[in-house]
């Protein structure tokens, strides 16, 4: 997952990286939850230039109330080749339910981590509220490495953080004191095929780790199938 760059120069670097690795599955994420400066204009430029496979619809919390930028959802719906990750907030359930059924069937429901603000809800609650949605994605991974019951994918910076420090995922998990995100995390780009291979290996191993951790709990619904790169 690529966090929206905060400068034109950095966006250009990511576009160059994208051209070098055209087969990588890229999700563009606005930096709202990372509290980084961004603009709709740069966001739209990134959508056009980076050619992401998927895009997280911008959302946030204002005065304690969750919101979704519906105009940008409309912008993305005009580009049907992009997979849409729509953050779900139970406070907005009636607005989601007013969306056309074919729109709901085409989106991936984004489940925020518990405790980020607003009312926490399980995947099963969303399946009952929005039965048209067929896939759910967890927006972030806790330090435990577990995933919510019923999600099919999750994004996290942890495998990338490990790769930046030259660690495999097993080394990262085993570390008693885990390295923190470096200040340049969201500006870091794999510069060599070796670095990219370590990131991809860590993502694969993190997926297995998340699945194994989840199997230890009673669960219902479908298991996760992909861990996406949050960068």
Secondary structure, 3 states (H helix, E strand, C coil): CEECCCCHHHHHHHHHHHHHCCCCCCEEECCCCCCCCCCHHHHHHHHHHHCCCEEECCEEEECCEEEECHHHHHHHHCCCCCEEEEEECHHHHHHHHCCCHHHHHHCEEEEECCCCCCCCCCHHHHHHHCCCCCCEEEECCCCCCCCCCCCCEEEECHHHHHHHCCCCHHHHHHCCCCCCCCCCHHHCCCCCHHHHHHHHHHHHHHHHHHHHHHHCCCCCCCCCCEEEECC
